[in-house]
């Protein structure tokens, strides 16, 4: 059985679309359940969820919790789920009607992690673009990470995976960047992974950004969480006993992720963040494997990173 987990916060306008995209799957033989976790919504998400359950003769479960963020909502969904595989669908997004058909063979073969990529759309469904796919046949998670980490920009997006329950992640409660915290390590834990050449997830784009936020206090919290999570990832990776090449690649991935937010910062938060990066001497994590990487490392050292 497949467990679709939908964390929902103020999703009265989009929740049914997400549920419909699951119910309208074509040509597959899977049993599935849909688990909606209302994360303390202040709109009519509660009423809409109950109407959905009454409307459809499907296995849909609904849970409510205080507003504790998407990590807690996803963790609640995992705890309540019974499926052999877990697929996350955010309440403002939706999936293609062929997703289950396209991954059926791989689930039947017991592949632990199955990846696809998204289609970026506006709220009214107009396509903006597609993330490139980098398909491969069955690899170990370590080989998959080493192949993807410098190619796939959305490697840390949990909604682009079917995850076998045995390796399902636990998201860090009360932290931003929760996807970044768990998906790279989940990939590295997987004994088997496959990347299908399909764009199956409709990722609705809004004007919001995790760093471009006028709330400077919230932005500071996000920066603090990003730094904390980066350090925790390195600590947790020690338990995996990675080979040196893979460990280096993980550190490069983390370092590049830390640097990627700098262009969105200004003022006191930029000064704070740069100071923290300099304390950590992050340039030491970059390996010189080609001239471009040499230049990058030299420039970072010159800036004190």
Secondary structure, 3 states (H helix, E strand, C coil): CEEEEEEECCCCCCHHHHHHHHHCCCCCCCCEEEEEEEECCCCCHHHHHHHHHHHCCCCEEEEEECCCCHHHHHHHHHHHCCCCEEEECCCCCEECCCHHHHHHHHHHCCCCEEEEEEEEECCCCCEEEECCCCCEEEECHHHHHHHHCCCCCCCCCHHHEEEEHHHCCCCCCCCCCHHHHHHHHHHHHCCCEEEEEEEEEEEECCCCCCCCCCCHHHHHHHHHHHHHHHHHHHHHHHHHCCCHHHHHHHHHHHHHHHHHCHHHCCHHHHHHHHHHHHHHCHHHHCCCCCHHHHHHHHHHHHCCC
